[in-house]
Amino acid sequence: MTRELQEDDFIVSKTDLKGRLTYTNKIFIDMSEYRESELLAKPHNILRHPDMPKAIFKYLWETIVQKKEVFAFIVNKTKNNNDYWVFANVTASTDTKGNIIGYYSVRRKPNPEALEIIIPLYKKMIEIEKNSGVDASFKVLTDICKEKGVSYDEYIISLQG
């Protein structure tokens, strides 16, 4: 079963440097179908859905460690094997000296029209990952961006609208 965020819902979470959850808001807990105690100190990828290309997470991690924000469409898997899509914004959290101390993410309901493009794109990327690896998978997305003459961020944000 697919679950859906409401228009005004925002999922918020914080992780440590290794991606383990240190904070989750009530909407995160409700959507994930886990109890807070089952989430805290667990890797954020407890929600990893098999329909999510590894290439997106590779890009996400390579970007946020440089203190650059990332936007992405993500499908998550709940405790009860349901799924839900989000439009995510992930950033590094820093201390007063600029050192990364963790990561912060805010997710909201994705544009349904964007998912009509993203779902088949991710399916294609996963197939390519199986046969040719993560870098070849991400190249599918970067080739689309090149063809459109936009950066990854510009493309993803334009889909969300």
Phi, psi and omega per residue, in radians:
M1 nan 2.400 3.087
T2 -1.640 2.244 3.073
R3 -1.671 2.759 -3.090
E4 -2.417 2.339 3.034
L5 -1.217 2.663 3.013
Q6 -1.457 2.811 -3.100
E7 -0.953 -0.661 -3.065
D8 -1.644 0.066 -3.129
D9 -1.375 2.437 3.011
F10 -2.296 2.149 3.046
I11 -1.587 2.272 -3.134
V12 -2.203 2.372 3.034
S13 -2.584 2.743 3.039
K14 -2.250 2.549 3.070
T15 -2.278 2.858 3.016
D16 -1.430 -3.013 -3.085
L17 -1.124 -0.388 -3.134
K18 -1.699 0.111 3.102
G19 1.473 0.253 3.084
R20 -1.508 2.356 -3.078
L21 -1.131 2.272 3.068
T22 -2.026 -0.279 3.118
Y23 -2.709 2.420 3.004
T24 -2.461 2.400 3.082
N25 -1.469 3.017 -3.064
K26 -1.066 -0.663 -3.137
I27 -1.135 -0.682 3.068
F28 -1.019 -0.871 -3.110
I29 -1.053 -0.831 -3.125
D30 -1.081 -0.800 -3.106
M31 -1.178 -0.628 -3.072
S32 -1.339 -0.338 -3.107
E33 1.168 0.310 3.027
Y34 -1.787 2.806 2.947
R35 -1.484 2.708 -3.137
E36 -0.951 -0.721 -3.124
S37 -1.118 -0.408 3.102
E38 -1.448 -0.242 -3.086
L39 -1.751 -0.804 -3.040
L40 -1.063 2.349 -3.110
A41 1.314 0.023 3.079
K42 -1.626 2.676 3.076
P43 -1.086 2.430 3.116
H44 -0.981 -0.486 -3.110
N45 -1.272 0.155 2.966
I46 -1.003 -0.407 -3.127
L47 -1.675 0.053 -3.047
R48 -1.019 2.201 3.134
H49 -1.706 2.461 -3.135
P50 -1.153 -0.278 3.106
D51 -1.523 0.173 -3.122
M52 -1.762 2.100 3.131
P53 -1.102 2.367 3.090
K54 -1.094 -0.510 -3.110
A55 -1.037 -0.605 -3.140
I56 -1.148 -0.750 3.140
F57 -1.235 -0.610 3.064
K58 -1.054 -0.821 3.112
Y59 -1.077 -0.775 -3.127
L60 -0.997 -0.887 -3.103
W61 -1.160 -0.702 3.122
E62 -1.104 -0.518 -3.087
T63 -1.481 -0.818 -3.055
I64 -1.220 -0.470 3.086
V65 -1.211 -0.262 3.051
Q66 -1.604 0.170 -3.125
K67 1.140 0.501 3.055
K68 -1.860 2.480 3.134
E69 -1.376 2.728 3.132
V70 -2.243 2.423 2.981
F71 -1.966 2.421 3.137
A72 -2.777 2.650 2.963
F73 -1.597 2.242 -3.058
I74 -2.284 2.374 2.964
V75 -1.832 2.282 -3.136
N76 -1.967 2.708 3.071
K77 -1.936 2.325 -3.121
T78 -1.517 3.013 3.096
K79 -0.980 -0.638 -3.078
N80 -1.648 0.355 3.112
N81 1.116 0.438 2.938
N82 -1.520 3.014 3.088
D83 -2.348 2.820 3.052
Y84 -2.707 2.490 3.135
W85 -1.688 2.545 3.070
V86 -2.409 2.733 2.919
F87 -1.821 1.982 -2.983
A88 -1.848 2.536 2.964
N89 -2.171 2.088 -3.080
V90 -2.117 2.325 3.137
T91 -2.410 2.781 3.038
A92 -1.402 2.498 2.975
S93 -1.725 2.339 -3.094
T94 -2.134 2.741 3.041
D95 -1.512 -3.058 -3.076
T96 -1.160 -0.310 3.109
K97 -1.664 0.043 3.128
G98 1.521 0.118 3.100
N99 -1.378 2.406 3.095
I100 -1.235 2.234 -3.141
I101 -2.040 -0.089 3.141
G102 2.937 -2.927 -3.104
Y103 -2.378 2.623 -3.026
Y104 -2.251 2.334 3.141
S105 -2.368 2.400 3.048
V106 -2.154 2.234 3.140
R107 -2.151 2.563 3.093
R108 -2.418 3.084 -3.104
K109 -1.101 2.276 3.104
P110 -1.370 2.695 3.046
N111 -1.151 2.140 -3.127
P112 -1.025 -0.571 3.102
E113 -1.172 -0.577 3.089
A114 -1.148 -0.685 -3.126
L115 -1.134 -0.483 3.079
E116 -1.114 -0.447 3.085
I117 -1.603 -0.754 -3.033
I118 -1.206 -0.758 -3.067
I119 -1.033 -0.888 3.100
P120 -1.164 -0.570 3.093
L121 -1.086 -0.819 -3.141
Y122 -1.120 -0.660 3.093
K123 -1.056 -0.761 3.116
K124 -1.109 -0.762 3.139
M125 -1.080 -0.711 3.139
I126 -1.130 -0.733 3.104
E127 -1.061 -0.746 3.133
I128 -1.168 -0.668 3.091
E129 -1.024 -0.739 -3.117
K130 -1.078 -0.661 -3.047
N131 -1.661 -0.599 -2.977
S132 -2.256 -0.052 3.072
G133 1.733 3.012 -3.039
V134 -1.151 -0.751 -3.108
D135 -1.113 -0.707 3.101
A136 -1.139 -0.613 3.104
S137 -1.108 -0.822 -3.109
F138 -1.171 -0.503 3.121
K139 -1.063 -0.557 3.077
V140 -0.998 -0.789 -3.131
L141 -1.233 -0.775 -3.133
T142 -1.166 -0.556 3.066
D143 -1.126 -0.670 3.076
I144 -1.094 -0.773 3.136
C145 -1.083 -0.770 3.110
K146 -1.046 -0.795 -3.137
E147 -1.030 -0.644 -3.135
K148 -1.523 -0.154 3.134
G149 1.234 0.594 -3.120
V150 -2.319 2.830 3.050
S151 -1.384 2.952 3.066
Y152 -0.956 -0.897 -3.116
D153 -1.019 -0.798 -3.135
E154 -1.054 -0.704 -3.133
Y155 -1.161 -0.886 -3.085
I156 -1.108 -0.777 3.138
I157 -1.137 -0.649 3.128
S158 -1.140 -0.576 3.108
L159 -1.188 -0.679 3.137
Q160 -1.197 -0.603 3.061
G161 1.377 nan nan
